[in-house]
Amino acid sequence: MSERRGCGFGQGHFLPEESFQSWGSYVNALKDTRKRFGDRLFSRSLVEVELNEVRARSGHDMKKTLNWFDLIWFGVGAVIGAGVFVLTGLEAKENAGPAVLLSYVVSGISALLSVLCYTEFAVEIPSAVLQISDACAGGSFAYLRVELGDLVAFIGAANILLEYVIGGAAISRAWTSYFATLFNHQPNDFRIKTDLAEGYNELDPIAVAILFITAVIAIKSTKFTSRVNSVVSVVHVVIILFVVIAGLTQAKASNYSDFMPFGVRGVFKAASVLFFAYIGFDAVSTMAEETKNPAIDIPVGLIGSMVVIIIAYCLMATTLCLMQNYKTIDPDAPFSVAFKQVGMDWAKYIVAFGALKGMFTVLMVSVLGQARYLTHIARTHMVPPWFALVHEKTGTPMNATVIMVVATAIIAFFTELNILSNLLSISTLFLFSLVAIGLLVRRYYVTGETSNRNQSLFIMFLVIIIGSSIAISINWARSYGWIGYVITVPILVLGTLGLSIFVPQARNPKLWGVPLVPWIPALSIAVNIFLLGSIDNASFIRFAVWTVISLLYYLFFGLHASYDTAKVSEMEKIEKGDSVVLTQV
């Protein structure tokens, strides 16, 4: 590997591109921003580039050590944690009541639809170049880069990183809550009270400590982390069964008498936040590069784990609200306190211990996933390539792991859980909508093959699907009434129907594909955008600020770095082609 494209520790490995070699070069690059932006806006990466050239920029390959069994446990370990053990009580008490069960069903359907879209990408992108044993760690970032181009991929990347940082921070804060109940204390007894702004004034050193412990395990090796995760997840499943069985022995049907006290709106408002409880499954797709047979292992791992998780969540939500009236549920550690309230004080220690183990595995897999996302983004040079370094001995992305954990720890130290959960849901729902759109593009548009007529029809129907989904969400958020749904829902159905009838699919999956295309991806888009309509305005403002900051970074740094990298890659291909011709002559 050349020094220019390497990922060592020298100054040139942070901004090695031509645009950053001098102030004069950078000024010239800025003057050329409009042209470069146009070039990258319509540039779609090739599958071969993502699998081979981009991956090679890490210096060493990640080790292939995982199978479908590992991925199922990674899925369970990545998802079941802070969401169900903390947010279930909070949302039942404030928004949904016992109908929080329905909220989990709604958010679970949304997550399952997204899982199907992710699975096709994770399987089919490697198979597109007949390298079934190969895959990339980029997950949704790589998928968006192939189907929607660099700019959309970067916007997705910003949300991916935000999702993981905020998610890890939220889980580590929740870890402190259950840690406190284990010792008969309130969570704030272990936090440091300050005079900072409300929501950021309770500093959490325990959250920081648990993050760094998981980072050390993740850096050691992926297989070692998988083994730790499998053992801990088995214990976690046993604890969940205990919660359900023991809890139902204390069930009171009268607690379900007022099933939906906040109405349908409360159910969906809770669902938009409880989507947080399903976040983490996309981390499994980032393990593709370390999976022995992605074509089989990833579908089984993703879909199998999600079905288990949905069933577990519904059972736990039902149990909690049957044990205790929703008005008296504790928002910080609901399950532990519920057992105490029904006279099973001894059981709260088992529950707290299980919750801590569950959240620990979620953090472990989160640390693995976020590092691999950053690694692949750095391979494209949208962020400095130093972050793409894979350690020669451990076979793990050490630099990316450390920097992401540090960022997560800073957020976790200051920010309260309710702020984090709302912001996280926006970022993730937005990202999953992009992935579903990318799947439709993959199926219906192939460069150089799709006719102009079919391309125009596809764009028209896609705009109708997205536009009607946004209209439905706005109608829900503004409470305009049933007349809005009478107009917008049929438009969504007609747009999807038109796409299925009038536009032929340009690409069929070779190994595994989402069934009922375009209906399932369109429904995924609609459900994700609909849930966005139930999130508070303050979270949207925070999300907008992050998006603006991300775009400014892209315009001043990421755009020029990725542009230079792409041009160098093109020149190398031309030179290689010339060498082949000369050799043949």
N, C-alpha and C positions, 0 to 999 in steps of 0.2 A: 504494500500500500504506500502510496506517495505521502510525503510529509504534508502536502497541501490538503489531502483528503483524510488525514489520520485523525485520531482522537486521543492524543496524548495530553500532556499537562503544560505544554508551552503556550506562549502568548498567541501563536498562530492557530491554535486549535479552538479558540473561542470565536474569533472572527477571521477565518482564513481566506474568505472570498476576496476577489479582486476589488470589489466596491469599497472594501474597508482597509485597503493597504496604505492609504494616505488620506488626509483631509481633502485633497484635490479630487481623488477618486470618488470619495463619498459625496462630495458636492455634485460632481457630474452624474452620479447615480441618482441623486435626488432630482436633478433636472430632468432625468429620463424616466421619472416615476410613472407618468401617464402611459408611456409606451410599454413599460415593463408590467404595469398593472393589467393592461389589456392582454398582454401575452399570457400571463399566469392565470387570468380570469377564465380563459377558454382552454387552458392546457389540462388535459386529463392524463394521469399517469398510466403507464402500461403495467399489466399484471407481472410481466417478466421483470420489469424494473423494480417493483415492490419486493418481489421474491428473491431476486439475485443481487442486482447492483446496489439498491438501497440498503439491503441487509448486510452486505459486505462491508459497509462503512463502519461497522462496530468493531472490526479487527478480528473478532473471534465469534464463532457461532454459539448460540445457546444450546445446551445439551438436551437431546431428545430422551426424556426419562418418564413421560406421563402416558397413561392409558385412560380409557373411558371411566374406569372405577375411580381413578384419581380425580378426574374432572367432575364426577357426580359429587364427590365429597368436597371438592373445591367450591362447587356451586352452592351446596348446603352451607359450607363454612363461610362463603363470601356473603351470603344473604341473611341468614337467620341470626339476628343480633339485636342491636340497639333499637331498630324499628319496632319489632314486635314486643320487646320487653319494656320499652319506655313509652313510645308513641301510642300504643294501643290504649293505655289508660288515659293519656292526655286528650286524645281525640274522642274517646267515649264520653269523657266527662264534659268536654267543652263544645263538641260539634255533632256527635252522632248518637250518643246513648248506646243501648244494646245493638242498634243497627250498625255499629262499627263492623259487625260481621259482613254486612253488605258492602261496606266501604272496602274491605279487604278483597271481596270478590271482584268489584269493579277495577281496583288497581291491579289485581292479579291478572285479570283478562288483558288489560293494557300491557302488562309486563310480558305475558305469554305471547301476545302478538308480536312484540318487539323481539322476543327470543327466537321466534320463527324466522324473522327477517335476518337477524344476526347469524343464525345457523347456516342459511343458504350462502351468505357471503363467506363465512369461515371455511365452508367445504368447497364451494365452487371456484373461488379465486385461485387456490392452488391447482385444482384440476384443470383450469383453463389452459395451463401450459404443460399438462401431463406430468406434473411433479407431485403426485399425491402425498408423498412423504414429506414434502416441503410446505411451509407456511410462513407467515410473518407475524411479528408481535404487535403490529400496529392496530389490530382490531378495527373499530369503526373509523379511525382516522385513515387507515389504508383503504378501506372500502369507499369512503367518500372521495378520496383522492383519485381513485380509479374511475369512479362513475360521475362525480360532480365537479372535479377539478380542484386546483390548489386553494383558491380563495375560500370556497365552501368548506374544504377540508380543514383549513386553518381555523375558521370560525368554529367548526366542530371540535377541533383540537383544544381551543381555548375553553370550551365548555366541558370537554373530557377532563382536562386538568382541574378545572374548578370543581367538577363533580367529585373527583377523588380527594382533593384537598379538603373541601367542605365535608364530604362524607366521613373521611377519617377523623376530622376534628369533632364532628358530631358524635361519632361512636366512642371516641376516647373520653369526651365529656360525660356521656351516659355511663361509661365504665366507672367513673368516680361515684355516680349516684348509687349504683348497686354495691360498690365497695363500701360505701358509708353504711348501708343497711346491714351489711354483714357484721359490722361492729357496733350496731345499735346507735348510729349517729345519723344526723341530717347531712345531705351532700355538702351544704355550705360550711359545715364544720371543718371540711378539708380544703376549702377554698379561701383565698386571700381577698378580703373586701377592700376596694379602693374607691377613690373619688372620680373615676372615669365615667363616661357616659353610660346610662342605663342599658343593660344588655351586654356591656363589655367591661363591667367593673368587678367581676368576680373571677380572679385569676386561679387557674387550675393546674398546679404542678404535677398532680398524679396523672392527669391526661397526657402530659408531656413525657413522663417517665414510661408509661405503657407503650407509647408510640416508638420510643427508641429501643425498647426491648424487642418489639416485633421487627424493627428494621434490622437488628443484629441477626435474628433468625432468618429473615428473608435474604440477607446477603450471603449467608453461609452456603446454601445451595437450594435450588428449587425442589429437588427430590426430598431433601431433608425437611423442608417446609411442608411438602405434601404429606410426609409421614406424621409430622406433628399435627397437622390439620386433621388427618384422618382419625387419629386417636382421640383428639379433643372433640371432634365432631360426633363420634360415636357416643361419647359421654354426654354431649349436648343433646342428642336425640333421646337418650334415656331420661334426661332431666325434663324434656318437653313431654314425654309420655307420663312422667310422674306428675307434672303440673296438670295435665288433662285428667288423668284418672283420679288423683287425689282431690283435685278441685271439684270435679263433678260429684264426688261423694258429699260435698257441702253445698250443692246447688239448690237454689230456691226459685221455683217457677215464678213467684211473685215479682222477682227482680226483672223479669221480661214483660211485665204487664204494660209498661209504657215503652214499647219497643223502639219507636222512632220519634222521640220528643222534640227533635229539632227539624223534623220534616225531611223531604227528599234533598233539599239544598244542603242540609247538614251532612247527609250521607256522602254527597259528592265533594263537599269541602274537605271532609275527613279523608276521602279517597285521594285527593290531590296531594295531601301531606303524607298519607300512609304509603304512597308510591315509594317514598324513601325506604320503606321496609323491604322492598324488592330490589333495591339498587345493589349492584355488585355482581350480577350474573354476567355482565359484559366483560368482567375481568377474566372469565373463563376463556373467552375468545382470544384474549391476548396471550394465552398459553399455547396457541396453535404451533408456534415455532418449536416448542419443547414437547409436542405431542407426537407419539410414535406413528399413529395412523389417523390424521385429522378427519378423513372422509367418514370414518365410522365413530371414532371416539368423541368428536365434538357434538354431533347431533344427539347421541345418547346422553352425554354429560350435561348438555344445556337443557334439553327438553325434559329429561328424566328428573333432574334436580328441581326444576321449576314446578313440576306437578307435585312433588313431595312437599315443597315449600308452601304452595297455595293451600294444600290440605292442612298442614300444620298450623298455619296462621289462622285459618277459619276455626279450627278446633280450640286454639288458645283464646281467641277473641270471645268465642261463645262461653268458654269456661269462666273467664274473668267476670263477665257481666251476669252470669248465673250465680256466682259466689257472692257478689257484692252489688248493691245498688249503684248505678253509674254516678250518682251525685256524690258519693262518698269515696270514689276511687282516688288513690294517691297518684298525682301526676309524675312524680320522680321515680318511684320504684313500685309500680302498681301490683305486680304479682306477689312480691314479698309481703307487702302490707296487707294484701287481701287475705293471705293465709293467716296472718296475725289476727285480723279482724274476726275470722271465723273460729278462732280458738286453736289453730294449729301453728302456734308460735315457733315450734321446732322446725316446721317445714320451710319457714322463710329463709333459713340458712341454706337449705338445699337449693331453693329457687335462686337465691342471690348468687350462690356458687356457680350454678348452671348458667345464669345470665352472664356472669363474668367470663366464663369459658367461651360462651357463644360469641360475645363481643370481641374476645381476643382473637378467635379464628377469623371473624369478619375483618378485623384490622390487619391480620397477617396476609389474607388474600388481597385486601385493598392495597397494601404496600407493594405486593408483587405486581398487581395490575397497573397501578399508576406509574411505577418505574418502567414497565415495558411500553406503555404508551409514550412516555417522554423519550424513551430510547428511540422509538421509530420516528417520532417527530424530529428528533435531533439528527437522525440519519438523512433526512431531507434537507437539513441545514436551516429549517425555519426557526429553530433555536440552535445555539452553538453546538457543534458536533462533539464537543467534550462530553456532553451528557449521553452520548451514544456508546460510550466505552463499555465493552463487556469484559469482565475480569478473566484473565487467562486460566486461572486455577479453579475458581468457583463456578465459572460459566454463567454468572449473573451480572446484570447491569448495575454495578456498585455506585457509580457517580449519580445516576438518575435516582436510585433508591435513597441515597443520603439527602439530596437536595429536596426531593418531594416530601420526605419525612420532616425535614426542618421547616418547610413552608407549612405543612399540616400542623406541626407542633405550635407554631406561632399563632395560628388561627385558634387552635384548641385552647391555648393558654388564656385567651381574652374573651371569646365569644360564646354566648349562651346557646343552648340546644334549639330553642324555638326559632331563633333567627336563622340558624344553620339549616334546619330541616326544610323550611319554606324555600330558601334560596337554592338548595340542592335539588328540590323537586322541579323547579323551573328549568334549571340547566339540563337535567336528565331528560325531561319530557321533550324539550326542544331538540336535544341530540337524537333521541329515538325517532322523532318525526323525520329528521334529516336522513336517518338510515333507511326508513321505510320509503321515502322519496327516492333515495339512491337505488333501492331494489327495483322500483318501477322503471327507473331510467335504464338499469341493467337489462331488464327483460324486454323493453320496448325500443331501445335505441342503441344501435351499433354504428360507430363511425364508418362511413364509406359504404355501408350496406343498406341502412334505412333510407327510403326514398324521401324526397322533400315533402310529398303529400302526407306520408305517414308521420314524418317528423312534426309537421304543423298540427296535425290532428292530435298527436300525443301531447304536445305542449298545451294545446287548448284544453283538452280533457284534464290534464294535470293541474292547470290553473283553476279549473272549475272545482276539482276535488279539494285543493288547498283553500281556495277562496270560500267555498261553502262551509268547510270545517271551521275556518276562522269566524265566519258569520254566526254559526251555531254557538261557538264559544262566547262571542260577544253578547249574543242574545241571552245566554244563560247568566253571564256576569252582570248584565244591566237589567235583568228581570223584565224584558220587554213583553213576555207573555207567549201564549201558545201559537199566536198567529205567525210569529217569527219562525217557529219550527215547521209549521205547515209549508212555509216557503223554502227554507234552507235545506231541510232533510231530503225532500224529493230532488232538489238540485244535486246534492251529493250522490244520491243513488243513480240519477240519470247520467252524471258525469262518469261514474264508475262503469255503468252499463255501456255507455258509448265507447269507453276505452276498450272494454272487453269485446265489443262487436265490430267496431270499425277500424281498429288498429291491430294488425297481426303482431305477435310476439317475435322480436328479432333474434332472441337467444333463448334456447331451452337449457335447463340445468342438465349436467351430465351425470351427476351422482346423487344429489339430493336437492330438491327444490321446495319452496313454499307452495302448498296446495292453494287452489282457488284464487290464483292471481288474475286480475288485479284487486279482488275483493278484500283479501286479508291485509295487504299493505295499505289499501285505502282506508279500511276500518282502523288500522293502527294509527294512521295519520289523524283521523277524525277523533278517536278516543284520547290520544295524547294532547291534541290541541284543546279539546273540550275540557280536560282536567286543568289545563292552564287557566281557564276562566274562573276557577275557584280559589286561586292564590291571591294573597293580599297585595295591595298596591306598593307598599314599602319594599317588598321583595322584588317586584318588577323594576323598581328604581335602582336597587343594588345590582340587579342583573344587567340593566342598561349601562350603568357605570362601568362594570367589568367588560362588557362588549366594546364600549368606546375605547377603553384602555387597550384592549387586545388589538383592535383595528389600528390604533395609532402605532403600536409596536410593529404590526405587520407592515404598515406603510413605510416606516422609517428603518426597519431592520430585516424582518422576516422576508419581505418581498424581494429585496435586493440579494439577500443570501441565497434564497431558493432559485432566483433567476440565474445568478452566476453559476450555481451548481449544475443547473439543468443545461446551460450552454457548454460548460466544461464536459459534461457527460456526452452531449451531442458531438463535440469535437473529437472526443476519444473514440466514439463509434465510427466517425468518418475516417479517422486515421487507421483504425483497425481494419475497416473495409478496404482502404487503399492497400494496406499491407497484404491482405488476403489476395487481392487482384494481382499485385506484383509477384507474389509467390506462385500463383497459378501460371502467370506468363513465363 
